[in-house]
Amino acid sequence: MSLLLTNDWDITLDSAGNLAIADKNYSIAQDVASAVKLFTNDAYFDTQAGIPHFDITLKRNPSPAVIRARLKEASENVPGVKSANVDLIEISNNTLRAEILITLEDNTTAQITSELNI
């Protein structure tokens, strides 16, 4: 269980004025969305977590196959995710866009769109 975040990654309130809480599956999807944006060395207590975006994504002519593999790995390392498939990667106008389809341990699926300015 985690806080429900808006599309702008901000917390929000429920109808009673309390901090909104995401259900279990939505919480896992939010965690995947965070995991694919996390840079290596950015997580204070786990500097090995994340993707080395400086080495693979932010260089000239990044390899879509390598990016796809790293996003898949990061997604599948999130607790509760059974498998992940990166369906589409688009790199244009200094933005990397990925569509990630995750299958959770209860066999439900969720589609995540992730954008990273590069």
N, C-alpha and C positions, 0 to 999 in steps of 0.2 A: 504494500500500500504506500502510495506517495501522493504528494500534492499534485493537483491537476494544474497543468500549465496551459497558457494560451498559445496561439500560433506565434506570438512574439516572445515566448519563453518566460512569461511573467506569471505570477500566481494570480488566482482569481477567487472570487467568493461564490458560495452557493446561494440559493434563494433565501436562506435564513441569515445570511450575512457572515457565515463562518467560512474559514478557508476550505475551498473545494478539494475533495479527495478523489483521486482517480481509482477506478476499480482495478482488480488485479491484472487483467489482460491489457488494459489501456496503460497501466503503469509500466508493464514490461515493454510495450511499444515505445513509450516515452524514453525508457532506459536505452533502447536500441538507438533511437534518434540521437541521444546524448553520446552514446558510445562511438558512433561513426564520426562525430565531430570532435572528439577528444584528441588532442595532440599528445604525443609521447612527451613525458616530463611535465605535463600540466597538472596531473592529479597529485596533490601534495603528499598524500600517504601511499600512493602507488605510482611511482614515476615510470614504471614499465608499462602501465596500462596506456591504451590509446594507439593511434596510428601515427607513424612517422611522416606526417603530412609534408614537413619541410623537405624530406628526402625524396618522396615519391609523387606527391600531388602538386606541390608548389614549384616544381622545376619546369623548365621549358620542355614542351611536348611530352607531358606525362603519359605513361602507358595505361590505357583504359583497362587492359587485362590485369595489371598489377593492382590498380585502384580497386577494381571489382573484387579481386581476391582478398584484399585487406578489409574492405567493407563487409564482405561475407564473414570473414574470420571474427571481426569485432562484433558483428551482430550475433553470431553463434556463441560467443563467449558470455553473453548476457544470461544470467540465470532465468530459467523458464522458457528459453528459446530452444526448440528442437532442431530447426533447420532454417536457413535463410537463402534466398535467391535474389541476386542483384539483377533485375530485369533490364534496366536501361541506365546507361551513363551518357550524359551529354556534357560536353565541355565547350562553353561558348561565352563570349563577353566576360571573361574572367570569373565565371561561375561554373562550378561542378555541380551537376544535378544527378541524383541517383534515386531510382525507385527500388525499394527493398521490400520483398514479400517474405514475411516471417511466418513460420508455423510454430505454434506454441506447444508445450508438452501435452495440453489437453486437445490437441489437433485443430484448434481454431487458428485462423489466419488473420494477419493484419498487414496492411499496405502502408509503408512509410515513405514519404518523399523527403529527401534531405538535400539541402543546398549549402554549399560551402564556397565562399568567395576566395578565389585564388589569385 
